[in-house]
Amino acid sequence: MWLKETELESTSVKLIPMRKDHADDIVRAASDGELWKLWYTSVPHQDNVHAYIDEALRQQSEGLALPFVVVDKVSQKIIGSTRFCTADSKNQRVEIGYTWYSKSYQRSSVNTECKILLLTHAFEILDAIAVQFTTHWHNQASRTAIDRLGAKQDGVIRNHQKMPNGGYRDTVIFSIISSEWPVVKQSLLHKLDR
């Protein structure tokens, strides 16, 4: 398997493999801001958290994903989730997605720290040639955050996915390629130092 279970750690966060027994903590983290109410993204709530975890672990067992929970090292509480997904080991491409953080941790260093951990692992351990990010066209906060990482917009796939409400999602695709990683890494580390 290209994606092997691992723990990643920075100054203030740890990414640890998602487990079924994280369900209550995941719901608590998503409750900070009632994140499941955001119509343009998928954040678990009490009614679907077990299905959310089961699907993440199913994708992991097929070698397509590596889901993590994000732990604040000071409080030792789960404050969000992220994962490697859409893994293509043959072509050495992977996506970072399903990322969300409790509202009180948004606009902090958490996203930058998590992305440095994940991107370093992807490019320096997995030897990925590209890391992709996707988001809903209407998720402007996510688009801005991805852009701030140094990813470039590759394009928009219109009517890409059917939404639970019957509508369709236009998906914006971004990527960082391996030759860009050294400069992107330097930029992200500089952002953390400020």
LINGIGI-V456321 format. One record per helix or strand. SS is the DSSP state (A for helix, B for strand). FROM is the first residue (numbers start at 1). TO is the last residue. If there is no record, write none. Layout:
ss & from & to
SS & FROM & TO
SS & FROM & TO
//
This chain:
ss & from & to
B & 8 & 9
B & 13 & 17
A & 20 & 31
A & 35 & 37
A & 49 & 61
B & 66 & 72
B & 78 & 88
B & 93 & 101
A & 103 & 105
A & 110 & 125
B & 130 & 136
A & 140 & 149
B & 152 & 162
B & 168 & 177
A & 178 & 193
//
